[in-house]
Amino acid sequence: SFMVTNAQFPEQMETLRPCTQLYISIDAPTKEQLKAVDRPLFLDFWERFQRCVELLREKQQRTVFRLTLVNEWNTSELGAYVDLIKAGQPDFVEVKGVTYCGESKASPLTIKNCPFHEQVRSYCQSLCDLLGDTYEIASEHAHSNCVLISQSRFKIDGVWHTWIDYDRFTELYARGEPFGALDYAKPTPTWAVYNVDNEDG
């Protein structure tokens, strides 16, 4: 099972039972941008957000930051994203370009806010450059305009292990003993492995 959270409920995150993959949606990297993008319900939304990021690093199972890039909204603060990644230490950072779904009274977004896949790739490489040797681009899916950044420890003997062995997770969970993300990792299929020479991913 996957658990996706908007990082507003730290108490629930702290007591969460192990799941195959725990996501935090990082809709913006600063207090001002997060308020504009998410229109949060809580007055202490930023403190809640920061606490959830801190708690993520304590989890032993797979953890993911999910970033949706929106041109002119949340792509300017590259360094702030790096600081959040360093604070939460997620196993993976899933970066996707926003999808335009047409005009809507509920959203001011237009097609110009949607980054091309090459822009998403470039943004991810810039993130990795600032993060150092601990993270690398591991996988991508151009049709989804999505790139996966992984902690380097998931590259075992030169082979990426970013997929999930669900049967193994179930077995480990049933034992009731501590286990970590690498214990149920599977090799990434060759078609999904990132290749910098592929123009379209």
N, C-alpha and C positions, 0 to 999 in steps of 0.2 A: 504494500500500500504506500502511496505517496501522500505527504501532508504538505499543503501549501498554505503559507501564512503571510499576512501583510505586516507582521512585526509590530502588532499593537497589543498583544496579550502575553506578556512575559511570564506571568504566573502559570499559565497553562502550558507554555513551552517548557518551563522548568520541570514540570511533572509528567511530560509526555513520555509514553512508552516507546520503545524502539520501533521505528518504521523503516521501510526499505530506503526511503529518501525523504529528507526534510528540506523543504524550500522556504526561502524568504524572498518575497518580491521586493526588490530594491528599485522603487519607482523613481527615486531621485536621491542624490547623494548629500544634499544639504537641507537644513531645516526650512529655508525659504522655498526652495524648489519642491520639497515634499508637500508642503502645505498647499502650494499652487496646483500640483498635479493630482494629489489624492483627496484634497478637501476633507481632512480627517475629522473624526467625531470628538476625540479627546483633546482637552487643552494641553495635556502633557504628552502629546503624540510623539515628540522628538525624543523625550526621555524613555518612553516605552520602546520606541524603535531602536535606540542605542542599546538598551538592556537586552533586547532580543538578539541583536547582533553579537553581543558579548556571550550570551548563553549558547549560541550556535557552536562556538569553538569547544564547548564542553561535551558535545554529543559525539558518541563513538561511531554511529552509523553514518551513512552517506548524507552529506549536507551540500546545499546548493544555494547560491545567490542567483536570482533570476532578474536580469536587467532587460528592460524594453527601451530601446533607444528611440527618442523622438527628437528629430532635428529642431533646433531653436527652443527646446524645452528643457532637456536634461542631459545634453551631451557636452556642455562647456566645462564642467568641473571634473576633469579626468583625475586630478590629484585627490579629490575628495572620494571618488570611487576606490582608488587605491588604498586610502586610509581605512575605509570600511572593510575592504577585503582583508587587510592586515589585521584588523580588529576581530573579525569573525572567523577568519581562516577556513572558509568553506572548502570542501573537497573540489567542488566544481563551480564555475561561473558560467551560466547559460545566458548568452547575449543574443537578443533578437531585435530586428528592426520592426518598428510598429507597422501594422497593416492598416491601410486606409479602407474604410468601409462605406465611403460616400458621405454626403452632407448630413449633418444631424444637429438639431437644436441643442442636444445635450453635450456636444463636443465642438470646439472651435478648430479642430485639426483639419488640415487639407493635405493634398497629395505631396506638397513640398515638405511636409514634416516627416515623410517616410524615407529613411536612408536606403540607398542602394546596397546590395550585398557587399560590394567592394568597399564601401564605407564602413560597414559593420566589421569586416575583416581587418581593415586598417585600424579601427578603434581598438579592437581586441589585441592586435599586435602592440599598440602603444601601451595598453594596460600591462601586458606581459613584460615589456621593456622596463617599465617602472617597478614592477614587482620583483624583478631579478630572476634567479634560477628556480624559484619555488613553483612557478606556474608556467605552462606552455599551452599553445593552442593544440588541441588533441583531435577535434572532430568538427564537422560542419555539415549543414544541409542547405544548399543554395536555394532550393525551391521554397523552403520555409524561412529563408533569410535569417538563419540561425547559426551561431558559432559556439562551440563548447571549449572553454578554457579549463584545464585540469591541473591539479597539483601534480608535480613531476613524479611523485612517488607511485602514481598509477601507471607509469611506463616501466614495465618489468622486462628486463633483458631486451630492451628496445621495442617492446610491443605494448601498445596502449591497452589498458584494461578498464574501459569506461562503462561497460555494460553490466547488467545485474543478473546474477544467478539466483533467481527467486526460490528455487527448490533448496538451494544451499542456505539462503536466509531463513527460510521456514525451519530447516533442520537446526540451525544455530539458535534461533529464538526459542525453539521447543526445549533445548537443553537447559535454558535458564542461566547460562554462564556468560560472562562478558565476552563480547566479540566486536570487531571493528569493520570498517568499510571495505578494506582489502580482503577480508575473509570471504566475501561473497561477490567479488568482482570477476567479470568475464572479459575475455579479449574482445576488443572492438573489431567488428567486421572490416575488412580491407576497404570496402566501398565507402565507409563512413569516416575513415581516417583522413585527417587534414593533410592536404598537399598544397604547399604554397605556390606551386607552378600551375595549378588548375585555376584558370581565370574565373570560371563560373562556380567553383566549389563542387 
